[in-house]
Amino acid sequence: MKKYLFAAVVVLLSYVNDSYAQTATELRETARSFLQQADYANAVLVLNRAAQMEPANIEIAKDLSLAYYFQKDNLKALETIKPLLDRDDADDQCYQIAGNIYTQLEQLKEVEKLYRKGVKKFPGSGPMYNELGELLWAQQNYEAIKLWEKGIEMDPGYSKNYYNASKYYYLTTDKVWSILYGEIFINIEPIGNRTPEIKTILLESYKKLFAEADITKASKQPTAFETAFLQTMNKQSAVATAGINTESLTMIRARFILDWYQVYGDKYPSRMFQQHRQLLQEGMFEAYNQWVFGPVQNLAAYQNWISVNAPEYNEFMRFQKGRVFKIPAGQYYH
């Protein structure tokens, strides 16, 4: 009887051990769940076991470094990420993680050296240009805008360069690119934490644009694209005499799109202007402009508009949730 009982226990323990045996990939998924729950201690515990199983797995090593970083164990985080930087399969995310760690350690010279190396190694990486640009901007180095512009040109789907460039141009005498880059940003990140900030900049930028009676003089050395934009927008100056608000901007921007596609649509393909035209054709352009400008101009009036125009608003929201806005390569005109 004892012999049979012992055999049963052995079988049971074998089953339990098998059920707890996980692959490195499964362990990584478990650790990511812990990271999402901000349980960094358990994430470190699980990832260390995954790394032991697959010591050459760069994705596990990146996650482990991040877990240490979030746990504020920056020395262990740096010790984990640093060997990855010289590997052939290192990606720009490795450089971002290392840069964040060096920043927390206040080793800013190392951060700049790392990001400059990253820009050279990954010339198509929007995040690398953005990170170096933000570092220079924190040092009051206005060369930052060149990096954000390059990031927009090389990686047009990455949002943060548009965000920083829009804010930068709003602080200058520029009256074109704070608008264009700002609107691209809020379409890439329609529900982001920084979207309300950029919506405010958009509204104020339009006020700056129409402050002069002849807005074609808004740029001192305009590119051909800027000239086309200003000349087309200038046709709507009469509408602006009633003031810049959600209603007047809806009319100005609708007429702008109609005029633009008569002259410049083929010469300067624009994903954003294409979307404006689509929204006009489908009867959602007013709802879109309310979404862009209404909350920052007058929140109560915007909420009232939603209440009165519920079908139009709901149709636009369905459109908004069902799309991914992305600028294709080759639509860089600055």
GULUMDREN-218538 format. One record per residue (C-alpha): x, y, z. Coordinates in steps of 0.5 Angstrom, whole numbers, padded with zeros to 4 digits. Example, Ala and Ser with C-alpha at 12.3 -4.5 7.8 and 13.67 -1.06 7.14 Angstrom:
2
x, y, z
0025, -0009, 0016
0027, -0002, 0014
end
This chain:
334
x, y, z
0000, 0000, 0000
0006, 0005, 0002
0009, 0003, -0005
0003, 0005, -0009
0002, 0011, -0005
0009, 0013, -0006
0009, 0012, -0013
0002, 0017, -0013
0006, 0022, -0010
0012, 0022, -0015
0007, 0022, -0021
0003, 0028, -0017
0010, 0032, -0016
0012, 0031, -0023
0005, 0034, -0026
0006, 0040, -0021
0013, 0041, -0023
0011, 0040, -0031
0005, 0045, -0030
0010, 0050, -0027
0015, 0050, -0032
0015, 0056, -0037
0019, 0058, -0043
0023, 0064, -0043
0017, 0067, -0047
0012, 0066, -0042
0016, 0068, -0037
0017, 0075, -0040
0009, 0075, -0041
0008, 0074, -0034
0014, 0079, -0032
0010, 0084, -0037
0004, 0084, -0033
0007, 0085, -0027
0010, 0091, -0030
0004, 0094, -0032
0001, 0093, -0025
0007, 0097, -0023
0010, 0091, -0019
0017, 0092, -0021
0020, 0087, -0015
0016, 0081, -0018
0018, 0083, -0025
0025, 0083, -0024
0024, 0076, -0020
0021, 0073, -0026
0026, 0076, -0031
0032, 0074, -0028
0029, 0067, -0029
0028, 0068, -0036
0035, 0071, -0037
0038, 0065, -0034
0034, 0061, -0039
0036, 0065, -0045
0042, 0070, -0043
0043, 0072, -0050
0035, 0074, -0051
0036, 0082, -0052
0028, 0083, -0051
0029, 0080, -0044
0035, 0084, -0042
0031, 0090, -0044
0025, 0089, -0040
0030, 0087, -0034
0033, 0094, -0035
0027, 0097, -0035
0024, 0094, -0029
0031, 0096, -0025
0030, 0103, -0027
0022, 0103, -0025
0025, 0100, -0019
0030, 0106, -0018
0036, 0101, -0018
0039, 0105, -0023
0046, 0102, -0022
0043, 0095, -0024
0039, 0098, -0029
0045, 0101, -0033
0049, 0094, -0031
0044, 0090, -0035
0043, 0095, -0041
0050, 0097, -0042
0053, 0091, -0045
0047, 0091, -0050
0049, 0098, -0053
0055, 0095, -0057
0051, 0089, -0060
0050, 0088, -0067
0042, 0087, -0066
0042, 0093, -0061
0036, 0098, -0063
0034, 0105, -0062
0030, 0103, -0055
0036, 0100, -0052
0039, 0107, -0053
0033, 0110, -0050
0033, 0106, -0044
0040, 0107, -0043
0039, 0115, -0044
0034, 0115, -0039
0038, 0111, -0034
0044, 0116, -0035
0039, 0122, -0034
0037, 0119, -0027
0044, 0118, -0025
0045, 0126, -0027
0051, 0123, -0032
0049, 0128, -0038
0055, 0128, -0042
0054, 0121, -0042
0047, 0122, -0044
0049, 0127, -0050
0054, 0122, -0052
0050, 0116, -0052
0044, 0120, -0056
0049, 0123, -0061
0052, 0116, -0063
0044, 0113, -0063
0043, 0118, -0068
0048, 0116, -0073
0047, 0109, -0072
0039, 0110, -0073
0039, 0115, -0078
0031, 0113, -0079
0029, 0113, -0072
0025, 0119, -0069
0026, 0117, -0062
0033, 0118, -0063
0032, 0125, -0066
0027, 0127, -0061
0031, 0125, -0055
0037, 0129, -0057
0033, 0135, -0058
0030, 0135, -0052
0037, 0134, -0048
0039, 0140, -0052
0033, 0144, -0051
0034, 0143, -0043
0041, 0146, -0044
0037, 0152, -0048
0041, 0150, -0054
0036, 0152, -0060
0040, 0147, -0065
0034, 0142, -0062
0029, 0144, -0067
0034, 0142, -0073
0034, 0135, -0069
0026, 0135, -0069
0025, 0137, -0076
0030, 0132, -0078
0026, 0127, -0074
0020, 0129, -0077
0023, 0128, -0084
0026, 0121, -0083
0020, 0118, -0079
0014, 0122, -0080
0010, 0117, -0076
0013, 0119, -0070
0009, 0124, -0066
0014, 0127, -0061
0018, 0131, -0066
0011, 0134, -0068
0010, 0136, -0061
0016, 0139, -0059
0017, 0143, -0066
0010, 0146, -0065
0011, 0148, -0059
0018, 0151, -0061
0015, 0155, -0067
0009, 0158, -0063
0015, 0161, -0059
0018, 0164, -0065
0015, 0169, -0070
0013, 0163, -0074
0006, 0163, -0076
0005, 0156, -0080
0009, 0150, -0077
0006, 0151, -0070
-0001, 0150, -0074
0001, 0144, -0079
0005, 0140, -0074
0001, 0142, -0068
-0005, 0139, -0072
-0001, 0133, -0074
0001, 0131, -0067
-0007, 0131, -0064
-0009, 0127, -0070
-0003, 0122, -0068
-0005, 0122, -0061
-0012, 0124, -0061
-0013, 0122, -0053
-0006, 0123, -0051
-0005, 0127, -0044
-0001, 0133, -0048
-0007, 0134, -0054
-0011, 0139, -0050
-0004, 0143, -0049
-0003, 0143, -0057
-0010, 0144, -0058
-0009, 0151, -0054
-0003, 0152, -0058
-0007, 0151, -0065
-0013, 0156, -0063
-0008, 0161, -0061
-0003, 0160, -0067
-0009, 0162, -0072
-0010, 0168, -0068
-0003, 0170, -0069
-0003, 0168, -0076
-0009, 0173, -0078
-0007, 0178, -0073
-0004, 0182, -0080
-0009, 0184, -0085
-0004, 0181, -0090
-0002, 0174, -0088
0002, 0173, -0094
0008, 0177, -0090
0007, 0172, -0084
0014, 0169, -0086
0020, 0172, -0088
0024, 0167, -0092
0018, 0162, -0094
0019, 0156, -0097
0015, 0154, -0104
0010, 0150, -0100
0009, 0156, -0094
0008, 0161, -0100
0002, 0156, -0103
-0001, 0155, -0096
-0001, 0163, -0094
-0003, 0165, -0100
-0009, 0160, -0100
-0011, 0162, -0093
-0010, 0169, -0094
-0016, 0169, -0099
-0020, 0168, -0092
-0018, 0174, -0089
-0025, 0177, -0089
-0028, 0171, -0085
-0023, 0173, -0080
-0025, 0180, -0079
-0031, 0177, -0074
-0026, 0174, -0070
-0022, 0167, -0069
-0027, 0162, -0066
-0029, 0155, -0067
-0034, 0157, -0072
-0030, 0162, -0076
-0024, 0157, -0076
-0029, 0152, -0079
-0031, 0156, -0085
-0024, 0159, -0086
-0021, 0152, -0086
-0027, 0149, -0091
-0026, 0154, -0096
-0018, 0153, -0095
-0019, 0146, -0097
-0023, 0147, -0103
-0018, 0152, -0106
-0012, 0148, -0104
-0015, 0142, -0108
-0016, 0147, -0114
-0009, 0149, -0115
-0004, 0145, -0110
-0007, 0138, -0108
-0003, 0134, -0113
0003, 0138, -0112
0004, 0138, -0105
0000, 0131, -0103
-0002, 0132, -0095
-0005, 0126, -0091
-0008, 0132, -0086
-0011, 0136, -0092
-0013, 0129, -0095
-0017, 0128, -0089
-0020, 0135, -0088
-0023, 0134, -0095
-0026, 0127, -0093
-0029, 0130, -0087
-0032, 0135, -0091
-0035, 0130, -0096
-0038, 0126, -0091
-0041, 0131, -0087
-0036, 0131, -0081
-0032, 0137, -0082
-0036, 0141, -0077
-0035, 0136, -0072
-0028, 0135, -0073
-0027, 0143, -0072
-0031, 0143, -0066
-0027, 0137, -0063
-0020, 0141, -0065
-0022, 0148, -0062
-0029, 0147, -0058
-0026, 0145, -0051
-0020, 0150, -0051
-0025, 0156, -0054
-0031, 0155, -0049
-0032, 0148, -0046
-0039, 0149, -0044
-0041, 0152, -0051
-0037, 0145, -0054
-0041, 0141, -0049
-0048, 0144, -0051
-0046, 0143, -0059
-0045, 0136, -0057
-0052, 0136, -0054
-0055, 0139, -0060
-0052, 0135, -0065
-0051, 0128, -0062
-0052, 0124, -0069
-0046, 0128, -0072
-0042, 0128, -0066
-0043, 0120, -0065
-0041, 0119, -0073
-0035, 0123, -0072
-0033, 0119, -0066
-0034, 0113, -0069
-0030, 0115, -0075
-0024, 0117, -0070
-0024, 0111, -0066
-0024, 0107, -0073
-0018, 0110, -0076
-0010, 0110, -0075
-0007, 0117, -0077
0000, 0116, -0080
0004, 0121, -0085
0007, 0117, -0091
0014, 0118, -0093
0015, 0124, -0098
0011, 0129, -0095
0016, 0133, -0092
0016, 0141, -0094
0020, 0145, -0089
end
